Amino acid sequence: MIIVFGSLNMDFSISLDKLPVPGETVLSTDYILTPGGKGANQALAAARYGAKVALIGRVGNDNYGRTVRDSLKGQGVMVSGVAYSDTHPTGCAMVAKDSKGENQIIVMSGANVEAIHDQVPDEILIKQNVLLMQMELPLDQTMTLLERADEAGLITILNLAPAIMIPKRALGHLDYLIVNSIEARQIAEKLQLRVEGNALKLAQALAVEGQMTCLITLGSKGSVAVTKDGEVWAVPIMPLEQSEVVDITGAGDAYCGMFAAAIHDGKSLPEAMRIASVAGSLTCLKRGTQAAMPFIDDVLARLDEMPQAEKLTI
């Protein structure tokens, strides 16, 4: 089973001709409400691989909370570990996007701030399971659960998004750290790691620091990974025509969820990266986040279009 300790939100997606500047009011005639939150998104991506997935988090005791929770349940994610809050509303995110694809995002955490590590019982912290986390829940609760899972022998995966500072000791409890290139630079600077500004050097420094595998996603350039033993892998994205790309919002969450599911399924690191890369690419072909997450059959049908992972040296 994959345990996802993560956020659940209701997303307001707003389309604009241009984004507002401070003090400016702009009008929009187009918006949609969709379930979101990094935890929920990645849990759904893992479930669409075919994995058994339990999402742990908190929503408000309101219509948004019930909608988000029930939507995931209807799509195969176990949500019995998603508790209701009587003091905070369901978290929300406002995503404004202009005609050029630029966006502004404001996240209101709401009930997510009440998520606690004790919601994950010891009974499911067993070696056969994988723990996947992000950084939209309280840092102290995330770090405590990470330590508990590591002590219990689970495979632990952290998507360090957003790039909140984590204690150095936390890296030592991880098996896999997933960051994008911006987040990688930020965490390297905060940890005072002296590295050049390229992805492989950053991944190597973080892998050595935490004695784990560090993956860096590079957008249209694919992803790279460096293991604690110094193995280096690079995987491109699945080739897409620019005209095919509709919305890149969910690509990162699709990558993380499918990667976790592939690792849980016993796939090798380079093969899990290829599967995750195809999933991220396919997500860009549809509008929205959760609605755009591909099923494993869709991924496997396009996997032959992906070049093999390339083993590199630094």
VEXDOSE-470459 format. One record per residue (C-alpha): residue in one letter; x, y, z; chain. Coordinates in Angstrom, 1 decimal, padded with zeros to 4 digits. Layout:
BEGIN
pt rest = A&xx = X&yy = Y&zz = Z&kette = A
...
***
This chain:
BEGIN
pt rest = M&xx = 000.0&yy = 000.0&zz = 000.0&kette = A
pt rest = I&xx = 001.1&yy = 003.6&zz = -000.6&kette = A
pt rest = I&xx = 000.4&yy = 006.0&zz = 002.3&kette = A
pt rest = V&xx = 000.1&yy = 009.6&zz = 001.2&kette = A
pt rest = F&xx = 000.2&yy = 012.2&zz = 004.0&kette = A
pt rest = G&xx = -000.8&yy = 015.3&zz = 002.2&kette = A
pt rest = S&xx = -003.1&yy = 018.2&zz = 001.4&kette = A
pt rest = L&xx = -006.6&yy = 018.3&zz = 000.1&kette = A
pt rest = N&xx = -007.9&yy = 021.5&zz = -001.5&kette = A
pt rest = M&xx = -010.7&yy = 022.9&zz = -003.6&kette = A
pt rest = D&xx = -009.1&yy = 024.7&zz = -006.6&kette = A
pt rest = F&xx = -010.6&yy = 027.8&zz = -008.2&kette = A
pt rest = S&xx = -009.1&yy = 028.0&zz = -011.7&kette = A
pt rest = I&xx = -009.6&yy = 031.4&zz = -013.3&kette = A
pt rest = S&xx = -008.8&yy = 032.3&zz = -016.9&kette = A
pt rest = L&xx = -007.8&yy = 035.9&zz = -017.6&kette = A
pt rest = D&xx = -006.5&yy = 037.9&zz = -020.6&kette = A
pt rest = K&xx = -003.8&yy = 039.3&zz = -018.3&kette = A
pt rest = L&xx = -002.8&yy = 038.8&zz = -014.7&kette = A
pt rest = P&xx = -003.5&yy = 041.8&zz = -012.4&kette = A
pt rest = V&xx = -000.7&yy = 044.0&zz = -011.0&kette = A
pt rest = P&xx = -000.9&yy = 045.2&zz = -007.3&kette = A
pt rest = G&xx = -003.9&yy = 047.4&zz = -006.8&kette = A
pt rest = E&xx = -005.6&yy = 046.4&zz = -010.1&kette = A
pt rest = T&xx = -009.0&yy = 044.7&zz = -010.6&kette = A
pt rest = V&xx = -009.5&yy = 042.5&zz = -013.6&kette = A
pt rest = L&xx = -012.6&yy = 040.7&zz = -014.8&kette = A
pt rest = S&xx = -013.0&yy = 037.1&zz = -015.8&kette = A
pt rest = T&xx = -016.0&yy = 035.3&zz = -017.2&kette = A
pt rest = D&xx = -014.5&yy = 031.8&zz = -017.0&kette = A
pt rest = Y&xx = -013.7&yy = 029.8&zz = -013.8&kette = A
pt rest = I&xx = -014.0&yy = 026.2&zz = -012.7&kette = A
pt rest = L&xx = -014.0&yy = 024.5&zz = -009.3&kette = A
pt rest = T&xx = -012.0&yy = 021.2&zz = -009.1&kette = A
pt rest = P&xx = -010.7&yy = 019.0&zz = -006.3&kette = A
pt rest = G&xx = -006.9&yy = 019.5&zz = -005.8&kette = A
pt rest = G&xx = -004.1&yy = 019.7&zz = -003.3&kette = A
pt rest = K&xx = -000.7&yy = 018.1&zz = -003.9&kette = A
pt rest = G&xx = -001.5&yy = 015.2&zz = -001.5&kette = A
pt rest = A&xx = -004.8&yy = 014.4&zz = -003.2&kette = A
pt rest = N&xx = -003.4&yy = 014.8&zz = -006.7&kette = A
pt rest = Q&xx = -000.5&yy = 012.5&zz = -006.1&kette = A
pt rest = A&xx = -002.7&yy = 009.9&zz = -004.3&kette = A
pt rest = L&xx = -005.0&yy = 009.8&zz = -007.3&kette = A
pt rest = A&xx = -002.0&yy = 009.5&zz = -009.7&kette = A
pt rest = A&xx = -000.7&yy = 006.5&zz = -007.7&kette = A
pt rest = A&xx = -004.2&yy = 005.0&zz = -007.6&kette = A
pt rest = R&xx = -004.5&yy = 005.3&zz = -011.4&kette = A
pt rest = Y&xx = -001.3&yy = 003.1&zz = -011.6&kette = A
pt rest = G&xx = -003.4&yy = 000.5&zz = -010.0&kette = A
pt rest = A&xx = -001.9&yy = 000.7&zz = -006.5&kette = A
pt rest = K&xx = -003.7&yy = 000.5&zz = -003.2&kette = A
pt rest = V&xx = -003.6&yy = 004.1&zz = -001.9&kette = A
pt rest = A&xx = -004.5&yy = 005.5&zz = 001.5&kette = A
pt rest = L&xx = -004.7&yy = 009.3&zz = 001.8&kette = A
pt rest = I&xx = -004.2&yy = 010.8&zz = 005.2&kette = A
pt rest = G&xx = -005.1&yy = 014.5&zz = 005.8&kette = A
pt rest = R&xx = -007.9&yy = 016.9&zz = 006.9&kette = A
pt rest = V&xx = -010.7&yy = 018.8&zz = 005.3&kette = A
pt rest = G&xx = -013.3&yy = 021.2&zz = 006.7&kette = A
pt rest = N&xx = -016.7&yy = 020.0&zz = 007.7&kette = A
pt rest = D&xx = -018.3&yy = 021.8&zz = 004.7&kette = A
pt rest = N&xx = -019.5&yy = 021.1&zz = 001.2&kette = A
pt rest = Y&xx = -016.0&yy = 021.5&zz = -000.3&kette = A
pt rest = G&xx = -014.5&yy = 019.0&zz = 002.1&kette = A
pt rest = R&xx = -017.2&yy = 016.4&zz = 001.4&kette = A
pt rest = T&xx = -016.9&yy = 017.0&zz = -002.4&kette = A
pt rest = V&xx = -013.1&yy = 016.6&zz = -002.4&kette = A
pt rest = R&xx = -013.2&yy = 013.5&zz = -000.2&kette = A
pt rest = D&xx = -016.0&yy = 011.8&zz = -002.0&kette = A
pt rest = S&xx = -014.5&yy = 012.5&zz = -005.4&kette = A
pt rest = L&xx = -011.3&yy = 010.7&zz = -004.4&kette = A
pt rest = K&xx = -013.2&yy = 007.8&zz = -002.9&kette = A
pt rest = G&xx = -015.2&yy = 007.4&zz = -006.1&kette = A
pt rest = Q&xx = -011.9&yy = 007.1&zz = -008.0&kette = A
pt rest = G&xx = -010.4&yy = 004.3&zz = -005.8&kette = A
pt rest = V&xx = -008.4&yy = 006.3&zz = -003.2&kette = A
pt rest = M&xx = -009.0&yy = 005.2&zz = 000.4&kette = A
pt rest = V&xx = -010.0&yy = 008.3&zz = 002.4&kette = A
pt rest = S&xx = -011.0&yy = 006.8&zz = 005.7&kette = A
pt rest = G&xx = -007.9&yy = 008.6&zz = 007.1&kette = A
pt rest = V&xx = -009.1&yy = 012.0&zz = 005.9&kette = A
pt rest = A&xx = -010.6&yy = 013.6&zz = 009.0&kette = A
pt rest = Y&xx = -013.0&yy = 016.5&zz = 009.3&kette = A
pt rest = S&xx = -012.2&yy = 019.8&zz = 011.1&kette = A
pt rest = D&xx = -014.8&yy = 021.7&zz = 013.0&kette = A
pt rest = T&xx = -012.6&yy = 024.8&zz = 013.3&kette = A
pt rest = H&xx = -011.1&yy = 025.4&zz = 009.8&kette = A
pt rest = P&xx = -012.7&yy = 025.3&zz = 006.4&kette = A
pt rest = T&xx = -011.4&yy = 023.1&zz = 003.6&kette = A
pt rest = G&xx = -008.2&yy = 024.4&zz = 002.1&kette = A
pt rest = C&xx = -008.6&yy = 026.3&zz = -001.2&kette = A
pt rest = A&xx = -006.2&yy = 027.4&zz = -004.0&kette = A
pt rest = M&xx = -006.8&yy = 030.3&zz = -006.4&kette = A
pt rest = V&xx = -005.1&yy = 029.7&zz = -009.7&kette = A
pt rest = A&xx = -005.2&yy = 032.6&zz = -012.1&kette = A
pt rest = K&xx = -003.9&yy = 032.0&zz = -015.6&kette = A
pt rest = D&xx = -003.5&yy = 034.5&zz = -018.4&kette = A
pt rest = S&xx = -003.7&yy = 034.0&zz = -022.2&kette = A
pt rest = K&xx = 000.1&yy = 033.3&zz = -022.4&kette = A
pt rest = G&xx = 000.0&yy = 030.5&zz = -019.8&kette = A
pt rest = E&xx = 001.6&yy = 032.5&zz = -017.0&kette = A
pt rest = N&xx = -000.1&yy = 032.0&zz = -013.6&kette = A
pt rest = Q&xx = -000.5&yy = 033.3&zz = -010.1&kette = A
pt rest = I&xx = -001.4&yy = 030.9&zz = -007.3&kette = A
pt rest = I&xx = -002.6&yy = 031.7&zz = -003.8&kette = A
pt rest = V&xx = -003.1&yy = 028.7&zz = -001.4&kette = A
pt rest = M&xx = -005.2&yy = 029.0&zz = 001.7&kette = A
pt rest = S&xx = -004.3&yy = 026.1&zz = 003.9&kette = A
pt rest = G&xx = -007.5&yy = 025.9&zz = 005.9&kette = A
pt rest = A&xx = -008.0&yy = 022.5&zz = 007.5&kette = A
pt rest = N&xx = -004.7&yy = 021.2&zz = 006.2&kette = A
pt rest = V&xx = -003.0&yy = 023.0&zz = 009.1&kette = A
pt rest = E&xx = -004.7&yy = 020.5&zz = 011.5&kette = A
pt rest = A&xx = -003.3&yy = 017.4&zz = 009.9&kette = A
pt rest = I&xx = -001.2&yy = 015.4&zz = 012.5&kette = A
pt rest = H&xx = 001.1&yy = 012.5&zz = 012.2&kette = A
pt rest = D&xx = -001.0&yy = 010.5&zz = 014.7&kette = A
pt rest = Q&xx = -003.6&yy = 010.1&zz = 012.0&kette = A
pt rest = V&xx = -001.3&yy = 007.5&zz = 010.5&kette = A
pt rest = P&xx = -001.6&yy = 004.4&zz = 012.8&kette = A
pt rest = D&xx = 001.4&yy = 002.3&zz = 013.6&kette = A
pt rest = E&xx = -000.5&yy = -000.7&zz = 012.1&kette = A
pt rest = I&xx = 000.0&yy = 000.5&zz = 008.6&kette = A
pt rest = L&xx = 003.6&yy = 001.6&zz = 009.0&kette = A
pt rest = I&xx = 005.0&yy = -001.7&zz = 007.8&kette = A
pt rest = K&xx = 007.9&yy = -002.5&zz = 005.5&kette = A
pt rest = Q&xx = 005.7&yy = -003.6&zz = 002.6&kette = A
pt rest = N&xx = 004.3&yy = 000.0&zz = 002.3&kette = A
pt rest = V&xx = 005.6&yy = 003.2&zz = 000.8&kette = A
pt rest = L&xx = 005.2&yy = 006.7&zz = 002.4&kette = A
pt rest = L&xx = 004.8&yy = 009.6&zz = 000.0&kette = A
pt rest = M&xx = 004.7&yy = 013.2&zz = 001.3&kette = A
pt rest = Q&xx = 004.8&yy = 016.8&zz = 000.1&kette = A
pt rest = M&xx = 005.3&yy = 020.1&zz = 002.0&kette = A
pt rest = E&xx = 001.7&yy = 021.5&zz = 002.2&kette = A
pt rest = L&xx = 001.1&yy = 020.1&zz = 005.7&kette = A
pt rest = P&xx = 002.6&yy = 021.3&zz = 009.0&kette = A
pt rest = L&xx = 006.4&yy = 020.8&zz = 008.8&kette = A
pt rest = D&xx = 006.7&yy = 019.3&zz = 012.3&kette = A
pt rest = Q&xx = 004.0&yy = 016.7&zz = 011.6&kette = A
pt rest = T&xx = 005.6&yy = 015.8&zz = 008.3&kette = A
pt rest = M&xx = 009.0&yy = 015.4&zz = 009.8&kette = A
pt rest = T&xx = 007.7&yy = 013.3&zz = 012.7&kette = A
pt rest = L&xx = 005.9&yy = 011.0&zz = 010.4&kette = A
pt rest = L&xx = 009.0&yy = 010.7&zz = 008.2&kette = A
pt rest = E&xx = 011.0&yy = 009.6&zz = 011.2&kette = A
pt rest = R&xx = 008.4&yy = 007.1&zz = 012.3&kette = A
pt rest = A&xx = 008.2&yy = 005.6&zz = 008.8&kette = A
pt rest = D&xx = 012.0&yy = 005.3&zz = 008.5&kette = A
pt rest = E&xx = 012.3&yy = 003.5&zz = 011.8&kette = A
pt rest = A&xx = 009.5&yy = 001.1&zz = 010.7&kette = A
pt rest = G&xx = 011.4&yy = 000.3&zz = 007.5&kette = A
pt rest = L&xx = 009.1&yy = 001.8&zz = 004.9&kette = A
pt rest = I&xx = 010.4&yy = 003.3&zz = 001.6&kette = A
pt rest = T&xx = 010.0&yy = 007.0&zz = 002.1&kette = A
pt rest = I&xx = 009.5&yy = 009.6&zz = -000.7&kette = A
pt rest = L&xx = 009.3&yy = 013.3&zz = -000.2&kette = A
pt rest = N&xx = 008.3&yy = 015.8&zz = -002.9&kette = A
pt rest = L&xx = 009.9&yy = 019.0&zz = -001.5&kette = A
pt rest = A&xx = 007.2&yy = 021.3&zz = -002.9&kette = A
pt rest = P&xx = 006.9&yy = 024.0&zz = -002.0&kette = A
pt rest = A&xx = 010.6&yy = 024.3&zz = -001.1&kette = A
pt rest = I&xx = 010.2&yy = 024.8&zz = 002.6&kette = A
pt rest = M&xx = 013.4&yy = 024.5&zz = 004.6&kette = A
pt rest = I&xx = 013.7&yy = 021.1&zz = 006.2&kette = A
pt rest = P&xx = 016.3&yy = 020.1&zz = 008.9&kette = A
pt rest = K&xx = 019.4&yy = 018.4&zz = 007.6&kette = A
pt rest = R&xx = 018.7&yy = 015.3&zz = 009.7&kette = A
pt rest = A&xx = 015.4&yy = 014.8&zz = 007.8&kette = A
pt rest = L&xx = 017.3&yy = 014.0&zz = 004.6&kette = A
pt rest = G&xx = 018.8&yy = 011.0&zz = 006.3&kette = A
pt rest = H&xx = 015.3&yy = 009.5&zz = 006.8&kette = A
pt rest = L&xx = 014.5&yy = 009.6&zz = 003.1&kette = A
pt rest = D&xx = 014.9&yy = 007.0&zz = 000.4&kette = A
pt rest = Y&xx = 013.9&yy = 009.4&zz = -002.4&kette = A
pt rest = L&xx = 013.8&yy = 013.2&zz = -002.6&kette = A
pt rest = I&xx = 011.9&yy = 014.7&zz = -005.6&kette = A
pt rest = V&xx = 012.4&yy = 018.4&zz = -006.4&kette = A
pt rest = N&xx = 012.2&yy = 020.6&zz = -009.5&kette = A
pt rest = S&xx = 015.3&yy = 022.6&zz = -010.6&kette = A
pt rest = I&xx = 014.2&yy = 025.7&zz = -008.7&kette = A
pt rest = E&xx = 013.5&yy = 023.9&zz = -005.5&kette = A
pt rest = A&xx = 016.8&yy = 022.0&zz = -005.8&kette = A
pt rest = R&xx = 018.8&yy = 025.2&zz = -005.9&kette = A
pt rest = Q&xx = 016.8&yy = 026.7&zz = -003.0&kette = A
pt rest = I&xx = 017.4&yy = 023.7&zz = -000.7&kette = A
pt rest = A&xx = 021.1&yy = 023.5&zz = -001.7&kette = A
pt rest = E&xx = 021.6&yy = 027.1&zz = -000.8&kette = A
pt rest = K&xx = 019.7&yy = 026.7&zz = 002.5&kette = A
pt rest = L&xx = 021.8&yy = 023.7&zz = 003.4&kette = A
pt rest = Q&xx = 024.9&yy = 025.7&zz = 002.3&kette = A
pt rest = L&xx = 026.0&yy = 023.0&zz = -000.2&kette = A
pt rest = R&xx = 028.6&yy = 024.3&zz = -002.5&kette = A
pt rest = V&xx = 027.6&yy = 023.2&zz = -006.0&kette = A
pt rest = E&xx = 027.6&yy = 024.5&zz = -009.5&kette = A
pt rest = G&xx = 024.3&yy = 025.5&zz = -011.0&kette = A
pt rest = N&xx = 023.6&yy = 022.3&zz = -013.0&kette = A
pt rest = A&xx = 021.0&yy = 019.7&zz = -012.2&kette = A
pt rest = L&xx = 023.4&yy = 016.8&zz = -011.9&kette = A
pt rest = K&xx = 025.7&yy = 018.5&zz = -009.5&kette = A
pt rest = L&xx = 022.7&yy = 019.6&zz = -007.4&kette = A
pt rest = A&xx = 021.3&yy = 016.1&zz = -007.3&kette = A
pt rest = Q&xx = 024.7&yy = 014.6&zz = -006.4&kette = A
pt rest = A&xx = 025.2&yy = 017.1&zz = -003.6&kette = A
pt rest = L&xx = 021.7&yy = 016.4&zz = -002.1&kette = A
pt rest = A&xx = 022.1&yy = 012.6&zz = -002.6&kette = A
pt rest = V&xx = 025.4&yy = 012.6&zz = -000.8&kette = A
pt rest = E&xx = 024.1&yy = 014.9&zz = 002.0&kette = A
pt rest = G&xx = 021.1&yy = 012.7&zz = 002.7&kette = A
pt rest = Q&xx = 022.5&yy = 009.3&zz = 001.6&kette = A
pt rest = M&xx = 019.5&yy = 008.8&zz = -000.5&kette = A
pt rest = T&xx = 018.4&yy = 009.1&zz = -004.1&kette = A
pt rest = C&xx = 017.7&yy = 012.6&zz = -005.4&kette = A
pt rest = L&xx = 015.5&yy = 013.2&zz = -008.5&kette = A
pt rest = I&xx = 015.3&yy = 016.6&zz = -010.1&kette = A
pt rest = T&xx = 012.5&yy = 017.3&zz = -012.6&kette = A
pt rest = L&xx = 013.5&yy = 019.7&zz = -015.4&kette = A
pt rest = G&xx = 010.3&yy = 020.4&zz = -017.2&kette = A
pt rest = S&xx = 010.7&yy = 020.0&zz = -021.0&kette = A
pt rest = K&xx = 014.2&yy = 018.6&zz = -020.4&kette = A
pt rest = G&xx = 012.9&yy = 015.5&zz = -018.5&kette = A
pt rest = S&xx = 014.4&yy = 014.4&zz = -015.2&kette = A
pt rest = V&xx = 017.7&yy = 013.3&zz = -013.7&kette = A
pt rest = A&xx = 018.5&yy = 011.1&zz = -010.6&kette = A
pt rest = V&xx = 021.6&yy = 010.5&zz = -008.6&kette = A
pt rest = T&xx = 021.7&yy = 007.6&zz = -006.0&kette = A
pt rest = K&xx = 023.7&yy = 007.6&zz = -002.8&kette = A
pt rest = D&xx = 026.1&yy = 005.2&zz = -004.5&kette = A
pt rest = G&xx = 026.8&yy = 007.7&zz = -007.3&kette = A
pt rest = E&xx = 024.7&yy = 006.1&zz = -010.1&kette = A
pt rest = V&xx = 023.4&yy = 008.8&zz = -012.4&kette = A
pt rest = W&xx = 020.3&yy = 008.4&zz = -014.7&kette = A
pt rest = A&xx = 018.6&yy = 010.8&zz = -017.1&kette = A
pt rest = V&xx = 015.2&yy = 010.4&zz = -018.7&kette = A
pt rest = P&xx = 013.6&yy = 012.8&zz = -021.2&kette = A
pt rest = I&xx = 009.9&yy = 013.7&zz = -021.4&kette = A
pt rest = M&xx = 007.7&yy = 011.9&zz = -023.9&kette = A
pt rest = P&xx = 007.8&yy = 013.8&zz = -027.2&kette = A
pt rest = L&xx = 004.8&yy = 016.0&zz = -027.6&kette = A
pt rest = E&xx = 003.8&yy = 018.5&zz = -030.2&kette = A
pt rest = Q&xx = 003.6&yy = 022.0&zz = -028.8&kette = A
pt rest = S&xx = 000.1&yy = 022.3&zz = -030.2&kette = A
pt rest = E&xx = -000.9&yy = 019.2&zz = -028.1&kette = A
pt rest = V&xx = 000.0&yy = 020.8&zz = -024.8&kette = A
pt rest = V&xx = -003.1&yy = 022.2&zz = -023.0&kette = A
pt rest = D&xx = -002.2&yy = 022.6&zz = -019.3&kette = A
pt rest = I&xx = 001.0&yy = 021.7&zz = -017.5&kette = A
pt rest = T&xx = -000.5&yy = 022.2&zz = -014.0&kette = A
pt rest = G&xx = -000.7&yy = 018.6&zz = -013.0&kette = A
pt rest = A&xx = 002.5&yy = 017.2&zz = -014.6&kette = A
pt rest = G&xx = 004.6&yy = 017.3&zz = -011.4&kette = A
pt rest = D&xx = 002.0&yy = 015.6&zz = -009.2&kette = A
pt rest = A&xx = 001.4&yy = 013.0&zz = -011.9&kette = A
pt rest = Y&xx = 005.2&yy = 012.3&zz = -012.0&kette = A
pt rest = C&xx = 005.5&yy = 011.9&zz = -008.2&kette = A
pt rest = G&xx = 002.4&yy = 009.7&zz = -007.8&kette = A
pt rest = M&xx = 003.2&yy = 007.4&zz = -010.6&kette = A
pt rest = F&xx = 006.9&yy = 007.2&zz = -009.6&kette = A
pt rest = A&xx = 005.9&yy = 006.2&zz = -006.0&kette = A
pt rest = A&xx = 003.5&yy = 003.5&zz = -007.4&kette = A
pt rest = A&xx = 006.1&yy = 002.2&zz = -009.8&kette = A
pt rest = I&xx = 008.7&yy = 001.9&zz = -007.0&kette = A
pt rest = H&xx = 006.1&yy = 000.2&zz = -004.8&kette = A
pt rest = D&xx = 005.5&yy = -002.2&zz = -007.7&kette = A
pt rest = G&xx = 009.2&yy = -003.2&zz = -007.7&kette = A
pt rest = K&xx = 010.3&yy = -001.3&zz = -010.8&kette = A
pt rest = S&xx = 013.9&yy = -000.2&zz = -011.1&kette = A
pt rest = L&xx = 014.8&yy = 003.5&zz = -010.6&kette = A
pt rest = P&xx = 015.2&yy = 004.2&zz = -014.4&kette = A
pt rest = E&xx = 012.1&yy = 002.3&zz = -015.3&kette = A
pt rest = A&xx = 010.1&yy = 004.1&zz = -012.6&kette = A
pt rest = M&xx = 011.4&yy = 007.4&zz = -014.0&kette = A
pt rest = R&xx = 010.3&yy = 006.5&zz = -017.5&kette = A
pt rest = I&xx = 006.8&yy = 005.6&zz = -016.4&kette = A
pt rest = A&xx = 006.5&yy = 008.8&zz = -014.3&kette = A
pt rest = S&xx = 007.8&yy = 010.9&zz = -017.2&kette = A
pt rest = V&xx = 005.1&yy = 009.5&zz = -019.6&kette = A
pt rest = A&xx = 002.5&yy = 010.1&zz = -016.9&kette = A
pt rest = G&xx = 003.6&yy = 013.7&zz = -016.5&kette = A
pt rest = S&xx = 003.6&yy = 014.3&zz = -020.2&kette = A
pt rest = L&xx = 000.1&yy = 012.8&zz = -020.8&kette = A
pt rest = T&xx = -001.3&yy = 015.0&zz = -018.0&kette = A
pt rest = C&xx = -000.4&yy = 018.1&zz = -020.1&kette = A
pt rest = L&xx = -002.8&yy = 017.0&zz = -022.9&kette = A
pt rest = K&xx = -005.9&yy = 017.7&zz = -020.8&kette = A
pt rest = R&xx = -007.1&yy = 020.7&zz = -018.8&kette = A
pt rest = G&xx = -007.2&yy = 020.5&zz = -015.1&kette = A
pt rest = T&xx = -005.2&yy = 018.4&zz = -012.6&kette = A
pt rest = Q&xx = -007.0&yy = 015.4&zz = -011.2&kette = A
pt rest = A&xx = -009.2&yy = 015.0&zz = -014.3&kette = A
pt rest = A&xx = -006.0&yy = 015.0&zz = -016.4&kette = A
pt rest = M&xx = -004.3&yy = 012.2&zz = -014.5&kette = A
pt rest = P&xx = -003.7&yy = 009.2&zz = -016.9&kette = A
pt rest = F&xx = -004.4&yy = 005.6&zz = -016.1&kette = A
pt rest = I&xx = -001.6&yy = 003.1&zz = -016.2&kette = A
pt rest = D&xx = -002.9&yy = 001.6&zz = -019.4&kette = A
pt rest = D&xx = -002.6&yy = 005.0&zz = -021.1&kette = A
pt rest = V&xx = 000.9&yy = 005.2&zz = -019.9&kette = A
pt rest = L&xx = 002.0&yy = 001.8&zz = -021.0&kette = A
pt rest = A&xx = 000.4&yy = 002.4&zz = -024.4&kette = A
pt rest = R&xx = 002.8&yy = 005.3&zz = -025.0&kette = A
pt rest = L&xx = 005.9&yy = 003.9&zz = -023.1&kette = A
pt rest = D&xx = 007.5&yy = 002.7&zz = -026.4&kette = A
pt rest = E&xx = 007.6&yy = 006.3&zz = -027.6&kette = A
pt rest = M&xx = 010.0&yy = 007.1&zz = -024.7&kette = A
pt rest = P&xx = 013.7&yy = 006.7&zz = -025.2&kette = A
pt rest = Q&xx = 015.4&yy = 004.4&zz = -022.7&kette = A
pt rest = A&xx = 016.9&yy = 005.9&zz = -019.6&kette = A
pt rest = E&xx = 020.5&yy = 007.0&zz = -020.1&kette = A
pt rest = K&xx = 023.2&yy = 006.2&zz = -017.6&kette = A
pt rest = L&xx = 025.6&yy = 009.1&zz = -017.2&kette = A
pt rest = T&xx = 028.7&yy = 010.1&zz = -015.3&kette = A
pt rest = I&xx = 029.3&yy = 013.3&zz = -013.5&kette = A
***
